[in-house]
Amino acid sequence: MLYAIKTLASADGFRWRGVNILNVGQGNLNLCHRVLWQMVRVMNVQLGAPGQGAVGQPSFKITPIKEHIGAEITGVDLTLPVDAATRRALYDAVVDHVAVVIRDQVFEPQTFAAAAELFGTLMADQIKTNLVDGLPMVSILDNFHKDSKGAQAIVHKNGTWHTDHTNKEIPPCFTFLHAVEIPEQGGGTSAVNMNAAYEALPRETRAKLDKMKTANVRVSSARLAIANPDSVAEQDQLGEPPMIHPLVRTHPERGTKAIWFHKGKTETIDDMDPHETQEFLAELLEDIIKPEFTYTHNWRRGDLLIIDNRSALHKAGSDYDPSQQRKLYRTMTLGERPY
């Protein structure tokens, strides 16, 4: 496998310098990741420069947050023109760090969608009640929204670790979240590196998980009592058959494996019934979610959080005053059929 990092070439600019790690076996992959992370951390890697990064913008900076997950990007404005090299560098940063935050973005829904489109083809949200008027690719996640019965549409305490839209044949590649209104405290979004979590398991456990298949629906029948009634009604109306996906998927660009599911949408795993499935996933999460693999993003207005769904699960925090508004824009880019 070949890895390349961007390094400082001279005092007056930046250029590409490939640092190659050749013939890396799967068993040494985590070691390589750690080595590269330390190199990036020590060098405090900076990407882009006048004429080499975002057109007409100063150089921007990528700072890793934790060894296994998370990076902060500063010094780029995605409402301004962005050249191909910068688009590639930003895309690679999301894949390499699993979740990144780009600070100080000022978006309207249209410019938010345009910024996300720099990373790929936008994907429609299946929750049609929360879409921005006239902009069907952007939805609003707002704890003040009500369902058709007048109850709170989003109840974060019922939220689970998940990756988005697993009931679709082609689920999203990246999820984009932008803070519009945030509570005074709490309400962060957590992401966990499920490749690192998978690699930390014993070989025998990984082998068992590798063989498992999930059947995915809009709302698991084991969770109907706490589900949004509008989502349940739409599921009944559409009558779509369950979508079968692997429990462990392979990253199409890195070749790494990650445990991959949406607990609220997983109807069954292999021959387990829905309730057994929920119990199995709860126990699995208890075993694999560890602080070193997890990053909780505490929101500031203007933050853009991007998550690589092919390597991560994420979850919204419920630790905030529900009388205060938590409002985010969300969109997604189209991914690949999991394998």
N, C-alpha and C positions, 0 to 999 in steps of 0.2 A: 504494500500500500504506500501511497505517496502523500505526504503532508507538506504544506507550504505555509510559512508565516511571513508576515510583512515586517521588515525591520528597517530601522533608521540607517540610511546610506551615507548621508553627509549633513553638514550643518545647514545647507540651503535647500533641502528637499527630501523626498522619500522616493524609494523605488522598490520593486519586487526583488526579493532574494529568496530563492527556494531553499528550504532546509529539509532535506530528504531523510526519511526513515524508511528503508527499503525492506522488503520481505518480512513484514510484520505478521506474525501468526495471530489467530483470534485470541489465544490465551494471553498474549502480551499487549492486547489492545488497550486495556485500562492503564498499564504502565506507560504506554506511549502518550495517552491522553494526559496523564499526570505530568510527564516530562514537558510536553508542549505547553501545558497550562503554566508551569513554573517559568518557562522561558518567556511566555507572554507577560506574565506578572512582573518578572524582573526587568524586562525591557520597557514595560509600560507602553505597549504598542500603540502607535498613532497611525491612523490611516487617512489618506487623502491629503492634498495640499493644493494651493492655487494652481489650476490647470491640470491636476491629477485626480481630483475628487469631485465633490458636488460643484457643478458649474457655477462660478461666481461666488462661491462660499469659501470660508476659511477651512483649514484642516479640521478634521474631527477625531475624536478619541474614543477608543473602546477599552473599558476597564473591567476585567473580570471581577465578579462579586464573591463567588465561592469556587472551590476547586471543581466540583462536579456540575454546577449549574449557576447560570446568571451572569449577565454583564450589563454594564451601564454605558450608553453611547451618548456623548455630548458633542455639541459643536456642529450639528447638521440640522437644516430646516427642510423638511420634506414637502413644504408648500412651494419651494423654489425648484428650478430645474436640477436634475440629478443625472450624472453621466453613467455610462455602462459600467465603468470600473467601480464606482461607488456603489451602484446597485448590487454588483457581485459581492463586494466586501460586506455590505450590510446583510445580504442573504446568507453568506457563509457564517457570519457572526451568530445569526439565529440558530443555524444548524449546529455549529460547534459548541455554543453555550446553552442550547435548549430553550432558554428564555432570556430575552433582552428587554431593557427599557430604554427608549429613546426619549430624552428629556426635552422639555420646553417647546412642545409642538402646539400650535394654535390652529385648530381645525374647526371648520364647519363640516356637516356630514359629507358634502361633495368633495371637499379637499381631503377628508379622512379616507374616503373610498379611493381617491386618486393616489394617495400615499401607499395604501395597501396594494394597489394594482402594480406598483413598482416591483412587487415580490411574486406576482403571478396572476392568473385569471381568477377573478372574484367568483365566489360560490354563493348561491342563494341560501338564505336562512329558511329552515322549515317552519319556524314559528312566525306566522304571518301577521299576528296581532300586534307585534312590537316593531314593525318596520317603519322607517322614516318615510313620510309622505313623498311620493315621487322618486324614491331612491330605494328600490327593493333589495339591493345588496347590503344595505346597512340597517341594523336593528338597534334598538335602545334597550339596555338592561337597566331597569329603574325599579327600586323597591316601592315606589309610589304607584306603580301601575296596578290596576285592579282587573280581576278576571270577569267573566260574564255574569258571575253570581255576586260580584261586589267585594270579594275577598282579595287579599293581597296576592298578586299573580306570582311574584317571586318570593319564596320563603327560604332564605338562605340557610336556616337551621336544618332544613330538609335536604340540603345540598350534599352531594357525594363527590368523591374523587372521580374524575371522568376525563375522557377526550371527546371531542365534539362529533355529533352526527354519525355515530357508529351504526345506526340503522340504515345508512345509505351505502350503496355499492361502492361509490367513490367518495370517501370522507375527505375532510379538509386537510390540507398540508399545514398551513399556519392559521392561527387565530390571532386577531388584532383587537385589542381593547384600548380605549382612550377615555381618560377621566374627564368628565364634564362637571359633575357635582360630587363631592365626597363628604362623608361625615367627619366630624372633628377628630374622632379617634376610631381605630379599628376599621373593619371592612376591607382588609387587604385581600389580594389574590395570591394564592399559593400555587406553585408548580413543583413537580417532583420529576427528577431524571429517572425514567423507568428503565433505561438501558443500564445505568449504574446499579439500580436496585436488582435488576435481573442478574447481572454479572456477579453480584455479591452472594447469590444463593448457591447452595451446594449443587454440584454437577447433577446428582440424581434428581433433585427437585426441578432443575432447569429442563431436564429431559422429559419429565412428566408434563410440565407446563407446555413444552413445545408441541405436544401432540393434541392439545385441547382446542376445541372449537366453540365459539360463542354464537348463540342465536340472538340477534338484536332487533328490538322493536322500538316504537316511539316511547312507550312507557311499560316497564315491566309489570306483569299482573300482580307480582308480590308487593308492588308499591302504589297500587291504584288508590288506596285510601288517603294517601298524602299527596297525590299528584295534582297538577293543575287540571281542573275539569275540562277546560277547553282543549288541552292536548289529548286527554282521554277521548273526548268526543270526536276529535279529528282522526285519531287512530281507528276508532270504530267505523267512521264514515269511509275512510280510505281502504280499509281491509287489506293492507299490504302484508305479504308473507314475511316471516322473519328473515333478516339478512345474516348469512353465515360468514363469520370472519375468524381468523386465528386469534387465540388468546395472546400469543407472542408473535409480533410482526417484525419483519426485517426492514431496516431503513434503506430505501432505494438508492440513496446517494452515499451512504457510509458503510453499508453492509453489516451494521450492528443490529442486535436484537433488543426489543423492549417489550415488556408486558403492557398490553394495550386493551383497554375496555372502558365502557361507561357503565358504572354500576347500576344507575337508574334505568338503563335501556337494555341490560342483559337479561333476557328472558330465561334462558337455560344455558348450561355448559354440558356438552355431551349428554349423558343419561341422567343428569341431576334434574330434579323438578325446580320450579321457580324459587321456592323458599330455600331449598338446599343450595341453589346457586347463589342467592344473596348471602347466605351464611358462609359459603366457601370464599366469596370475594371479600367479605368483611374480615375473615381470618387472614386471607392473603395480604390485604392492605395492612393489617396489624403487624405482620411479619416484615414487610418490605419498606414501609414508609419510615425513613430515618432522617434525622436532622441534617446529616451531611449531604443527603441527596435532594434536599428540599430548600426552596427559596420562597419566602413570603414577601410579596411586593406591597409595601405601604404607600398608598397612592398620594401623589401630589397633582394638582391641576396641571394639565398640559402633558402628562405622561402618556406615552404610547408603549404598551406592553405587547410583545410579540412572542408567541409560544409555538414551538415546533410540535405539533400534535403527534407526529410519528415517533417521538422519543419521550413524550411527557404526558402526565395527567395534570389536571389543575382543578382548583376548587376555590369558590368565593367564601370569604370569611363572614361569619354572622355575629362577630363580637363588636357590634356598634349599636348606637341608639336608633331604633327603627323609626323614630319621629324625625330623624335627619335623613336627607335625601342622599342616596348613592346611585348615581346615574353615569352609565358608561355607554359609549358607542361601541358596537361590535361588528366586525365583518370577518370573512374567512377567504382564503385562497384554495382553489381546487387541488386536491392531492392525487393519489394513485390508489388502485385496488390493493388492499393489504395482502401480503403473502408471507 
